[in-house]
Amino acid sequence: MAALEEHAEGLCAYQSDDGRLREVINETVSFKETSSTAMATWAIATAIEKGHLPAAKFGPCLERAWEGLASTVGAGGNVSG
């Protein structure tokens, strides 16, 4: 589980201002990416739910990612970004 926590820490460290990840994770000029953020969000949420990651440590990262993803969904359900 140490590798999982290390990976999650790395992802959370590179969140953009709205919580999403970028196409090139460590390049702030690359565009914000929705599908990779969704996959990482699911993985972190599942790991927290199963007790593999501590919610106190990763909950804020998870919430920022979810808010970033939610901001990309339009009124008709179309996803942008």
N, CA, C and O of each residue as an XYZ file, in Angstrom:
324
protein
N       0.799     -1.191      0.000
C       0.000      0.000      0.000
C       0.850      1.268      0.000
O       0.344      2.353     -0.286
N       2.118      1.140      0.314
C       2.996      2.315      0.318
C       3.086      2.926     -1.077
O       3.107      4.148     -1.222
N       3.139      2.076     -2.103
C       3.221      2.585     -3.476
C       1.949      3.340     -3.855
O       2.013      4.368     -4.529
N       0.808      2.837     -3.428
C      -0.466      3.508     -3.691
C      -0.482      4.892     -3.051
O      -0.871      5.869     -3.691
N      -0.067      4.976     -1.810
C      -0.063      6.258     -1.113
C       0.933      7.224     -1.762
O       0.644      8.413     -1.900
N       2.076      6.727     -2.149
C       3.077      7.569     -2.805
C       2.539      8.107     -4.136
O       2.732      9.278     -4.464
N       1.875      7.255     -4.884
C       1.295      7.654     -6.173
C       0.206      8.713     -5.957
O       0.169      9.722     -6.662
N      -0.668      8.482     -4.991
C      -1.743      9.436     -4.693
C      -1.167     10.777     -4.242
O      -1.678     11.829     -4.627
N      -0.124     10.749     -3.442
C       0.529     11.995     -3.019
C       1.047     12.767     -4.229
O       0.902     13.987     -4.307
N       1.648     12.051     -5.163
C       2.163     12.685     -6.368
C       1.070     13.320     -7.199
O       1.222     14.443     -7.680
N      -0.036     12.606     -7.373
C      -1.157     13.159     -8.134
C      -1.722     14.402     -7.455
O      -1.965     15.417     -8.107
N      -1.923     14.318     -6.173
C      -2.505     15.444     -5.437
C      -1.592     16.663     -5.464
O      -2.071     17.797     -5.478
N      -0.306     16.442     -5.470
C       0.644     17.557     -5.481
C       0.576     18.366     -6.774
O       0.950     19.539     -6.796
N       0.101     17.746     -7.845
C       0.063     18.415     -9.142
C      -1.338     18.845     -9.571
O      -1.548     19.163    -10.741
N      -2.287     18.860     -8.660
C      -3.620     19.337     -9.032
C      -3.551     20.783     -9.488
O      -2.792     21.581     -8.938
N      -4.343     21.116    -10.495
C      -4.421     22.510    -10.940
C      -5.282     23.307     -9.959
O      -5.788     22.762     -8.977
N      -5.439     24.587    -10.234
C      -6.196     25.450     -9.337
C      -7.644     25.002     -9.150
O      -8.232     25.259     -8.100
N      -8.231     24.334    -10.150
C      -9.621     23.877    -10.003
C      -9.721     22.409     -9.585
O     -10.825     21.872     -9.494
N      -8.590     21.756     -9.330
C      -8.600     20.381     -8.842
C      -8.325     19.324     -9.888
O      -8.073     18.168     -9.549
N      -8.369     19.705    -11.168
C      -8.098     18.721    -12.213
C      -6.600     18.576    -12.447
O      -5.806     19.432    -12.055
N      -6.233     17.478    -13.092
C      -4.853     17.241    -13.483
C      -4.620     17.844    -14.862
O      -5.574     18.203    -15.552
N      -3.384     17.953    -15.257
C      -3.063     18.499    -16.569
C      -2.585     17.399    -17.515
O      -2.151     16.332    -17.081
N      -2.672     17.678    -18.811
C      -2.263     16.721    -19.840
C      -0.845     16.225    -19.571
O      -0.597     15.019    -19.582
N       0.070     17.132    -19.334
C       1.422     16.800    -18.876
C       1.453     17.266    -17.427
O       1.491     18.464    -17.145
N       1.436     16.321    -16.534
C       1.104     16.589    -15.128
C       1.935     17.683    -14.470
O       1.422     18.418    -13.626
N       3.192     17.804    -14.835
C       4.041     18.796    -14.178
C       4.283     20.041    -15.032
O       5.184     20.825    -14.732
N       3.502     20.231    -16.078
C       3.615     21.405    -16.950
C       2.367     22.272    -16.792
O       1.301     21.926    -17.301
N       2.494     23.369    -16.108
C       1.327     24.216    -15.830
C       0.763     24.885    -17.080
O      -0.340     25.428    -17.037
N       1.493     24.857    -18.186
C       0.977     25.436    -19.422
C       0.149     24.436    -20.233
O      -0.526     24.828    -21.184
N       0.192     23.163    -19.874
C      -0.616     22.187    -20.606
C      -2.060     22.247    -20.114
O      -2.332     22.681    -18.994
N      -2.985     21.801    -20.976
C      -4.395     21.984    -20.658
C      -4.880     21.058    -19.551
O      -4.321     19.986    -19.322
N      -5.924     21.494    -18.879
C      -6.537     20.694    -17.812
C      -7.283     19.543    -18.458
O      -8.021     19.731    -19.426
N      -7.087     18.367    -17.923
C      -7.578     17.131    -18.514
C      -8.674     16.534    -17.639
O      -8.512     16.425    -16.423
N      -9.770     16.155    -18.245
C     -10.918     15.664    -17.487
C     -10.909     14.154    -17.294
O     -11.160     13.680    -16.186
N     -10.626     13.387    -18.343
C     -10.730     11.932    -18.219
C      -9.686     11.348    -17.267
O     -10.002     10.456    -16.480
N      -8.450     11.840    -17.328
C      -7.443     11.319    -16.397
C      -7.761     11.732    -14.963
O      -7.511     10.977    -14.023
N      -8.310     12.928    -14.798
C      -8.722     13.362    -13.465
C      -9.833     12.465    -12.947
O      -9.841     12.103    -11.770
N     -10.776     12.100    -13.817
C     -11.874     11.218    -13.403
C     -11.345      9.854    -12.964
O     -11.803      9.303    -11.963
N     -10.392      9.315    -13.700
C      -9.827      8.012    -13.333
C      -9.070      8.081    -12.009
O      -9.206      7.196    -11.164
N      -8.276      9.127    -11.833
C      -7.531      9.281    -10.584
C      -8.479      9.513     -9.409
O      -8.254      9.001     -8.312
N      -9.536     10.284     -9.643
C     -10.532     10.549     -8.597
C     -11.200      9.253     -8.168
O     -11.365      8.999     -6.974
N     -11.582      8.437     -9.134
C     -12.204      7.152     -8.817
C     -11.238      6.276     -8.018
O     -11.634      5.663     -7.027
N      -9.983      6.216     -8.442
C      -8.996      5.372     -7.754
C      -8.782      5.833     -6.315
O      -8.736      5.006     -5.403
N      -8.651      7.125     -6.103
C      -8.440      7.641     -4.745
C      -9.688      7.426     -3.894
O      -9.586      7.034     -2.731
N     -10.863      7.682     -4.466
C     -12.110      7.478     -3.713
C     -12.277      6.016     -3.311
O     -12.668      5.715     -2.183
N     -11.983      5.122     -4.232
C     -12.101      3.686     -3.945
C     -11.100      3.271     -2.877
O     -11.433      2.499     -1.978
N      -9.889      3.776     -2.972
C      -8.860      3.431     -1.981
C      -9.235      3.960     -0.593
O      -8.996      3.287      0.410
N      -9.815      5.150     -0.531
C     -10.278      5.680      0.761
C     -11.410      4.813      1.296
O     -11.412      4.435      2.468
N     -12.368      4.501      0.434
C     -13.521      3.693      0.840
C     -13.099      2.323      1.381
O     -13.696      1.823      2.335
N     -12.085      1.723      0.783
C     -11.622      0.391      1.198
C     -10.607      0.449      2.340
O     -10.140     -0.586      2.815
N     -10.269      1.666      2.777
C      -9.346      1.806      3.891
C      -7.880      1.720      3.515
O      -7.022      1.573      4.385
N      -7.584      1.811      2.219
C      -6.192      1.724      1.766
C      -5.482      3.080      1.810
O      -4.253      3.142      1.851
N      -6.261      4.163      1.801
C      -5.707      5.509      1.929
C      -6.452      6.221      3.047
O      -7.661      6.037      3.190
N      -5.765      7.025      3.837
C      -6.435      7.744      4.923
C      -7.286      8.913      4.398
O      -6.794      9.771      3.666
N      -8.545      8.930      4.776
C      -9.462      9.982      4.332
C      -9.020     11.357      4.803
O      -9.184     12.341      4.081
N      -8.466     11.438      5.997
C      -8.035     12.734      6.524
C      -6.952     13.357      5.643
O      -6.905     14.576      5.480
N      -6.105     12.539      5.091
C      -4.996     13.027      4.271
C      -5.421     13.291      2.826
O      -5.009     14.288      2.231
N      -6.240     12.408      2.261
C      -6.562     12.488      0.838
C      -7.957     13.013      0.535
O      -8.277     13.272     -0.625
N      -8.785     13.173      1.549
C     -10.130     13.704      1.339
C     -10.149     15.074      0.681
O     -10.919     15.282     -0.257
N      -9.332     16.015      1.138
C      -9.330     17.338      0.508
C      -8.940     17.292     -0.980
O      -9.525     18.000     -1.801
N      -7.969     16.473     -1.311
C      -7.550     16.298     -2.706
C      -8.708     15.727     -3.525
O      -8.987     16.185     -4.633
N      -9.368     14.730     -2.967
C     -10.498     14.100     -3.632
C     -11.620     15.109     -3.865
O     -12.200     15.145     -4.950
N     -11.927     15.912     -2.884
C     -12.999     16.911     -3.016
C     -12.662     17.953     -4.070
O     -13.532     18.340     -4.849
N     -11.410     18.417     -4.111
C     -11.010     19.391     -5.133
C     -11.141     18.788     -6.533
O     -11.600     19.452     -7.463
N     -10.736     17.536     -6.671
C     -10.839     16.866     -7.972
C     -12.296     16.727     -8.390
O     -12.639     16.972     -9.546
N     -13.146     16.336     -7.458
C     -14.564     16.177     -7.771
C     -15.190     17.509     -8.181
O     -15.966     17.571     -9.134
N     -14.850     18.563     -7.459
C     -15.375     19.891     -7.800
C     -14.894     20.324     -9.183
O     -15.658     20.902     -9.956
N     -13.637     20.046     -9.492
C     -13.116     20.363    -10.817
C     -13.830     19.595    -11.907
O     -14.150     20.152    -12.957
N     -14.082     18.318    -11.666
C     -14.814     17.514    -12.644
C     -16.246     18.002    -12.802
O     -16.741     18.130    -13.921
N     -16.905     18.273    -11.696
C     -18.299     18.731    -11.742
C     -18.418     20.029    -12.519
O     -19.437     20.273    -13.163
N     -17.385     20.868    -12.466
C     -17.441     22.152    -13.160
C     -17.397     21.978    -14.682
O     -17.686     22.923    -15.416
N     -17.045     20.804    -15.157
C     -16.946     20.568    -16.596
C     -18.235     20.013    -17.190
O     -18.338     19.861    -18.407
N     -19.219     19.708    -16.348
C     -20.478     19.132    -16.826
C     -21.489     20.245    -17.067
O     -21.847     20.984    -16.151
N     -21.942     20.354    -18.310
C     -22.912     21.376    -18.670
C     -24.324     20.969    -18.326
O     -24.565     19.849    -17.874
N     -25.257     21.878    -18.539
C     -26.670     21.653    -18.191
C     -27.248     20.436    -18.897
O     -28.083     19.734    -18.325
N     -26.824     20.173    -20.120
C     -27.327     19.026    -20.872
C     -26.574     17.743    -20.595
O     -26.868     16.716    -21.208
N     -25.608     17.773    -19.685
C     -24.835     16.588    -19.362
C     -23.582     16.427    -20.191
O     -22.840     15.461    -20.014
N     -23.335     17.364    -21.096
C     -22.110     17.302    -21.900
C     -20.917     17.686    -21.048
O     -20.987     18.598    -20.224
N     -19.811     16.968    -21.261
C     -18.583     17.227    -20.520
C     -17.614     17.959    -21.432
O     -17.406     17.565    -22.579
N     -17.028     19.021    -20.916
C     -16.015     19.755    -21.672
C     -14.683     19.638    -20.949
O     -14.646     19.464    -19.731
N     -13.610     19.730    -21.683
C     -12.298     19.687    -21.061
C     -11.731     18.314    -21.061
O     -10.622     18.105    -20.569
